[in-house]
């Protein structure tokens, strides 16, 4: 398999349908690294590759769709959620969103509120995952300069990718497993 080049300032987001999440992750990471993939985990469980420390990545999956984000020398996070009924979305937002996001969601017309909840959730979770803190970061407004970009994963999904560096270019790619 040919190695994929990635440059500083780029985020590659790979979308895989009907491929097990870990298989998608391995398929993507093998495109960026030579040799055996060995994983280690940070303090809150975020995986990394000790043999390829410049490659940063993150995985999310929902409803048969996986996203893998890859960047060089900057932590990256990605999240995808299949849209579904969320009657308690305002209560969840009050608990987990930064106060401004929770207030904005409350002002969203009821007919659009559940979709908007997932849009805001995936943005927030992508940032939490980029920082390697997961839900430990919930409720706080993120500081720093961020690139947060929505990802088009289909009309049934909300998705986003984030990196704590402004001006990152996001490139979508697709994978279907090994050929």
ABEGO torsion letter per residue (X at the ends): XBBBBBBBGBBBBBBBBGBBAAAAAAAAAAAABBEBBBBBBBAAGBBBBAABAABBBBBBBBGGBBBBBBBBGBBBBBBBBBBBBBAAAAAAAAAABBAAAAAAAAABBAAAAAAAAAAAAAAAAAAAAAAGAEAAABGBBBBEBBBBBBBBAEAABBBBBBBBBBGBBBBBBBBAEBX
